[in-house]
């Protein structure tokens, strides 16, 4: 087990940071409007995000997925991802990293594409610009 932990990517309250030889587990609270897990990537670890309280919006490689309480989503190695509350209330998430999330395995990335950038026109028309 390593004593050094990854630098935070974003603003959130870290409630638990546990590690053993096979996995690491982090539980964190993201407050609406003021906190988020900023977009980042892991070169070595797979992650599973689990929503424990509230509703979350998880972005993975530009695709946004809502998570309700007890919902789960997998983030593969090399996928750019972020997390934020889906509404006006705070959200509590847990993520499990295998192998354990090391201090050198978390790199910040640029912002995700806007959700509107990924939406096709609803009138049946084409996008010209």
C-alpha positions as CSV (number, residue, x, y, z in Angstrom):
1,X,0.0,0.0,0.0
2,X,1.2,3.5,-0.8
3,X,1.1,6.3,1.6
4,X,1.0,9.0,-1.1
5,X,-2.4,9.6,-2.6
6,X,-3.4,11.2,-5.9
7,X,-3.8,15.0,-6.0
8,X,-7.5,15.9,-6.2
9,X,-9.0,16.9,-9.5
10,X,-11.8,19.2,-8.6
11,X,-13.5,20.4,-5.5
12,X,-15.3,17.9,-3.2
13,X,-15.3,16.6,0.3
14,X,-13.3,13.4,0.7
15,X,-15.2,11.2,3.3
16,X,-13.2,8.0,3.0
17,X,-9.9,7.1,1.3
18,X,-9.1,3.4,1.8
19,X,-6.5,1.2,0.0
20,X,-5.3,-2.4,0.1
21,X,-3.1,-4.4,-2.2
22,X,-6.0,-5.1,-4.7
23,X,-8.1,-2.0,-4.8
24,X,-8.7,1.5,-3.5
25,X,-12.1,2.9,-2.4
26,X,-12.9,6.6,-2.2
27,X,-16.2,8.1,-0.9
28,X,-16.8,11.7,-1.6
29,X,-19.5,14.4,-1.4
30,X,-20.0,16.8,-4.2
31,X,-22.1,19.9,-3.2
32,X,-24.4,21.3,-5.9
33,X,-23.3,24.4,-7.8
34,X,-19.9,24.7,-6.1
35,X,-18.2,21.3,-6.4
36,X,-17.4,18.7,-9.1
37,X,-14.9,16.0,-9.9
38,X,-13.1,17.7,-12.8
39,X,-12.4,15.8,-16.0
40,X,-9.4,13.5,-15.7
41,X,-8.0,10.2,-16.8
42,X,-6.2,7.2,-15.3
43,X,-3.5,5.3,-17.2
44,X,-3.5,2.2,-14.9
45,X,-6.8,1.9,-13.0
46,X,-10.3,0.9,-13.9
47,X,-13.0,2.5,-11.8
48,X,-16.5,1.8,-10.8
49,X,-18.6,4.7,-9.6
50,X,-21.5,4.0,-7.3
51,X,-24.1,6.7,-6.3
52,X,-24.9,6.4,-2.6
53,X,-27.0,9.6,-2.1
54,X,-28.6,12.1,-4.5
55,X,-28.4,12.0,-8.2
56,X,-25.1,12.3,-10.2
57,X,-24.2,13.0,-13.7
58,X,-21.1,11.0,-14.8
59,X,-19.3,12.0,-18.1
60,X,-17.2,9.3,-19.8
61,X,-15.4,10.3,-23.0
62,X,-18.1,13.0,-23.7
63,X,-21.1,10.8,-22.9
64,X,-23.2,11.9,-19.9
65,X,-25.0,9.2,-17.9
66,X,-27.3,10.0,-14.9
67,X,-26.9,7.9,-11.8
68,X,-29.6,7.4,-9.2
69,X,-28.9,6.0,-5.7
70,X,-27.3,2.6,-5.9
71,X,-26.7,3.0,-9.6
72,X,-23.2,2.0,-10.9
73,X,-21.1,2.8,-13.9
74,X,-17.7,1.5,-15.0
75,X,-14.8,3.8,-16.2
76,X,-12.2,1.8,-18.2
77,X,-8.5,2.6,-18.2
78,X,-7.7,5.6,-20.4
79,X,-11.3,7.0,-20.5
80,X,-11.6,10.7,-19.7
81,X,-14.3,11.2,-17.1
82,X,-15.9,13.6,-14.6
83,X,-18.7,13.7,-12.0
84,X,-21.1,16.4,-10.8
85,X,-24.5,16.6,-9.1
86,X,-27.4,16.1,-11.5
87,X,-29.7,18.6,-9.7
88,X,-29.7,21.1,-6.9
89,X,-28.8,18.7,-4.1
90,X,-25.5,17.3,-3.1
91,X,-24.4,13.8,-4.2
92,X,-22.4,11.2,-2.4
93,X,-20.4,8.9,-4.6
94,X,-18.1,6.0,-4.1
95,X,-15.5,4.9,-6.6
96,X,-13.5,1.6,-6.5
97,X,-10.2,1.5,-8.4
98,X,-8.4,-1.6,-9.5
99,X,-5.5,-1.8,-9.2
100,X,-5.4,0.8,-6.4
101,X,-5.3,4.4,-7.5
102,X,-1.6,5.5,-7.2
103,X,-0.3,9.0,-6.9
104,X,1.0,8.9,-10.5
105,X,-2.2,7.6,-12.0
106,X,-4.5,10.6,-12.2
107,X,-4.0,13.3,-14.8
108,X,-6.3,16.3,-15.3
109,X,-7.8,16.9,-18.7
110,X,-9.6,19.7,-20.4
111,X,-13.4,20.3,-20.1
112,X,-15.9,17.9,-21.5
113,X,-17.9,18.8,-24.5
114,X,-21.1,20.6,-23.7
115,X,-24.2,18.4,-23.5
116,X,-25.7,20.6,-26.2
117,X,-22.7,19.8,-28.5
118,X,-23.8,16.2,-28.5
119,X,-27.5,16.8,-29.2
120,X,-28.9,16.4,-32.7
121,X,-31.6,18.8,-33.9
122,X,-35.1,17.6,-33.0
123,X,-36.8,19.2,-36.1
124,X,-35.3,16.5,-38.4
125,X,-33.0,19.0,-40.0
126,X,-29.3,18.8,-40.5
127,X,-26.5,20.7,-38.9
128,X,-24.8,23.0,-41.4
129,X,-22.4,24.8,-39.1
